[in-house]
Amino acid sequence: KQEVTQIPAALSVPEGENLVLNCSFTDSAIYNLQWFRQDPGKGLTSLLLIQSSQREQTSGRLNASLDKSSGRSTLYIAASQPGDSATYLCAALGMRDDKIIFGKGTRLHILP
Amino acid sequence: DAMVIQNPRYQVTQFGKPVTLSCSQTLNHNVMYWYQQKSSQAPKLLFHYYDKDFNNEADTPDNFQSRRPNTSFCFLDIRSPGLGDAAMYLCATSSDGFAFFGQGTRLTVV
């Protein structure tokens, strides 16, 4: 059974800092690993999707990496801004059962 | 253009009154999912379909049912909503390693 863990659970950093959010998964048989942003009371916004054959994806100030062999993914946010404050979730789509399993998220607060 | 569409975005229902949430997709994906997300928690998988094959999670309450009449549509039926069923309900699709989520339906039970 796939388990997805995100560390840290919460993070507060001053504006302008670069930061890394971590995601680990127990079953490496995945189709993809996806990172989402969620604002309070809102739905999910997809940020980056990394296919199992890829090592990383980039979009603007965001870079996500995937290391299937170690069961890890990281989301790197460069030059953080107060508008980046949100909860960030990672989710793995499993090959064995087609289930999308989420981590519990990292609540990020960027201090102005 | 939205590819996974959930209606309505906000739903208020009375305690014990059956309610149906709907999801449609324009992607022709063969897998569709329903998730429940309560405040400050991760989305929890309720069930998913692979084509017409229904896969229920072991801990999904019997109060939750689903229908998938065709590839494009999937419904979540809550037979007797309780106060504890108030949550965001998310629909998703996947195919060939790609996954897409709808904007969610926020359910309030009064």
Chai-1 contact restraints between the chains, C-beta under 6 A:
chainA,res_idxA,chainB,res_idxB,connection_type,confidence,min_distance_angstrom,max_distance_angstrom,comment,restraint_id
A,Y31,B,G97,contact,1.0,0.0,6.0,A-B,restraint_1
A,N32,B,G97,contact,1.0,0.0,6.0,A-B,restraint_2
A,G43,B,Q103,contact,1.0,0.0,6.0,A-B,restraint_3
A,G43,B,G104,contact,1.0,0.0,6.0,A-B,restraint_4
A,L44,B,F101,contact,1.0,0.0,6.0,A-B,restraint_5
A,Q51,B,G97,contact,1.0,0.0,6.0,A-B,restraint_6
A,L93,B,S94,contact,1.0,0.0,6.0,A-B,restraint_7
A,L93,B,A99,contact,1.0,0.0,6.0,A-B,restraint_8
A,D98,B,V31,contact,1.0,0.0,6.0,A-B,restraint_9
A,D98,B,Y50,contact,1.0,0.0,6.0,A-B,restraint_10
A,I100,B,A99,contact,1.0,0.0,6.0,A-B,restraint_11
A,F102,B,A42,contact,1.0,0.0,6.0,A-B,restraint_12
A,F102,B,P43,contact,1.0,0.0,6.0,A-B,restraint_13
A,K104,B,A42,contact,1.0,0.0,6.0,A-B,restraint_14
